[in-house]
């Protein structure tokens, strides 16, 4: 059995590498897209969930707090009472920023000294963080103007102390480039697997394959393994370019990244083989790949935060494998996540991989 599968794998690689167009698709577009996305992509801010850590019960803190709550750009998600909750909320991305008002805020202002307000912000998405900080600056400026006018100050009553976690310099590239790892890996894997069976049918070699000693499951495995190898090499290549060319820090576990990559590839291969099994021509396979690819990217959180989407759409994203792999790759790059930290992303991705491969197996047998 292993010898037959090995022969089929070699056949798949030869079919891919003999075609000049296939070779170009495997190498050219990923590099071009990496450069384009790495230098040109930007994101917009639509929603700012924040938490309030108010240690002062005085008049000034209440006035400042009401300005944040009343601002249309902000949504108070959590009110915390202890410092240990700050890291948890930021790490789990429950809030984008935490407004920390110290216990001597009102007392300091009433003594006619400048008080400090601490803003702790999630810097993973630097564009979003920068826009949010602009909103914060506007609120603090309005508070300063109001307090100075009321109490006849000739200087700013309060100043902001900012800490950006995971991306101290708020570089957009640190957020965008890790996401491209999942994007390009998905594109290449779907193209390789989504056209494999359709290509055999179109060229008339599929019937010849069926009269060989290969069983359907062996043919399916032989079609899947090249996609797994090519997708892995593509993902590793983009990771290397991200760390060496774009200088994005790699803070986490290589093991965690490889586990996530393999599970993600298995899920993508299952989807690609499902599409290929239902397609009679390569054109149908290509259309099927892009029919899945575009919604998968949009609903992954790559460009638009999932928290900003409608509730029904957020539930749909739970079956999107790219959603989980984006969290994995960005967590490994920027947060220093380990296998244990990413377990909540691994098991849904494993379930999706099992489901897609099972459906692909059934469809493959049914179409035969």
Protein Blocks (a to p, Z undefined) as FASTA:
>chain_A
ZZmmmmmmmmmmmmmmmpmklmmmmmmmmmmmmmmmmmmgccddfbdcdddddfbfbfkl
mmmmmmmmmpmkbccfbdcfbfklmmmmmmnomafbdcdddfklmmmmmnopacdddddd
dfkbmmlmmmmmmmmmmmmmmmmmmmmmmnopabdfbdcddddehilnopaklmmmmmmm
mmmmmmmmmmmmmmmmmmmmmnopmmmmmmmmbdfklmmmmmmmmmmmmmmmmmmmmmmm
mmmmnopacfbdfklmmmmmmmmmmmmmmmmmmmmmmpcbfklmmmmmmmmmmmmmmmno
mmmcfklpcfklmmmmmmmmklmmmmmmmmmmmnopafklmmmmmmmmmmmmmmmmmmmm
mmmmmmZZ
